[in-house]
Amino acid sequence: MTIRKGPPGVIEVEGLTKRFGSLTALDDLGFTVQPDRVTGFLGPNGAGKSTTMRVILGLDAPTGGRALIAGRGYGQIIRPWRQVGSLLDANAMHPGRSGWQHLWSVAQSNGIGKRRVREVLDLTGVESVAQRPVGTFSLGMKQRLGIALALLGDPAILICDEPVNGLDPEGVHWIRELFKTLAAEGRTVFVSSYLMSEMALTADHLIIIGRGRLLADTSVEDFIKANARSDVLVRSPQADALTTLLASHGAAITADGDHGLAVTGLDAPTIADLAAAQAIPVHELTPRHATLEQAYLDLTQASVDYPAGVPSGNEIDKETVAS
Amino acid sequence: MAVLDSAPTERTPPITTRVADVIASEWTKIRSVRSTYWLLVVAAVTAIGGSALVAVSERSSSQPPIGDPVAWVFIAWLEYPVLAVGILGVLSLTSEYASGQIRTTFAAVPQRLTVLAAKASVIGIIALVFGEVLALASFPLSQAILSGRHGATSLSHPGVPGELFAAGLSLSAIAMLGLALGAIIRHTAGAVAALPALIYLPLVVLTLPYPWNDTIGKFTLLMAAYQLVSEHSHTGLLSPLLSLAVVVAWPAAGLLTAGVLIQRRDA
């Protein structure tokens, strides 16, 4: 048996396939999660995010491919909670057990002391309610307790599935800053979400999947550059003449509704000046910016399992600025 | 092997330490839920109450008891707490499956057999200790009721301490069978329904024509437990060692099946 020692803190997912009967949840999925940054794991509901995380944590066996933590399968790690902290479902606790008992039982299984339990309860702000049964906790408090549990082993790698769910605005801000701090300390932070807007604020890197396939593996910066395109909506009764004119100046033009033209490559003042010079009447001239959310929706559109009356095509919100 | 250590500050602790830690964790879990205490209360009330009731009816009976009088009382003793103690075993796994806690458990300890063994140790020891306490409590009570009548005996009577110990051991076996069922079925309702089915349904072989009823019936869990508990005063019974083997074989077979399934299935 060859023992490969991978770089510490790196999660490698290679050719991962997972089938549940006839349903293919993961389809040859591959990516790498690096330390020192927050990696956002994005995809619509049912894209396979949770399944991927379960496979990484050794809970589900993949049909094909493998997931490695620092070069090893999760199951090979002795006392893994000291290396990988995870939060899959904040509700997954016995409701009658107290927060303290919940954390302490996991701490004991990995040889972690009581002092550390107190530390993480304090860090996450649930110390005052730690003796109450978790069944009485709000979802926000459960999320905080779940984060406390994930941080229990002072792990190099943190894996969280939808940690922002149920948090109030203050909690959302807290968790965002916490993830950034943990990444700045050199840890690997791998966080799933179905909200692009949330990840745009939290993550440095994005892994986007749909229907179990990799759609994008990119830095947030590059994603914004590539996708937060803007265009100008122009309406004119002489749309054909205007199209010819603008095209001759290097613009890319697509028809957009009744007498409308979606123009990229030229800004609004330039279009206005060119039209005025040729005496072509212009009835509307609207600069538009695509949101990151829209770019994400466009990307995942084809892979959404149950589209709920989402208008198709490149609908671009007027006057909204990319986050 | 040192190459495997990616956390340089941490030496891999010996396996005994790791297993002891998982047992400690399971001990914390079982004593931090209310259902544990309820089930033990139910087991205590039914065991002590049950054996007292049998003793009362035995006292008013004019006929001498068949076979071993101590076992006679213990038959009732065993029948009643069996369900509560078995459910204690069932719940220690199905409650984790129901809440999703099992994923945290297996993520913290991916060696699932260690988890199963730790749970079996904790459940088994609780049931054993509790069973012995119940035996020691219900024995003097039933004997006080029977005092001066046929069937009365004392703790110092030869064989009695062994019978008391066997009673606790049988409860421990049933608790571990419950745990195995919980691991195999994973749903509380299903496992709780399967438990009495597994304990009582095999007793239908007792309605088979002789000698089949006798021959096969001896190997059912409850009958083996009775034989283990009774003083072997009459013939046709399994030897103590063989009845012990049968009592142990039931949970052992269950736990082996559970061990195979728990590793193979997704959590």
Interface residues (C-beta under 8 A of the other chain):
Chain A: I3 K5 P8 R54 L57 G58 L59 D60 A61 A70 G71 R72 Y74 G75 Q76 I77 I78 R79 P80 W81 R82 Q83 V84 S86 L88 D89 N91 A92 M93 H94 P95 G96 R97 S98 Q101 W104 S105 V106 Q108 S109 N110 G111 L149 A156
Chain B: V3 L4 S6 A7 E10 T12 P13 T17 R18 D21 V22 A24 S25 E26 T28 K29 S32 V33 R34 S35 S95 E96 S99 G100 Q101 R103 T104 T105 F106 A107 A108 V109 P110 Q111 D266 A267
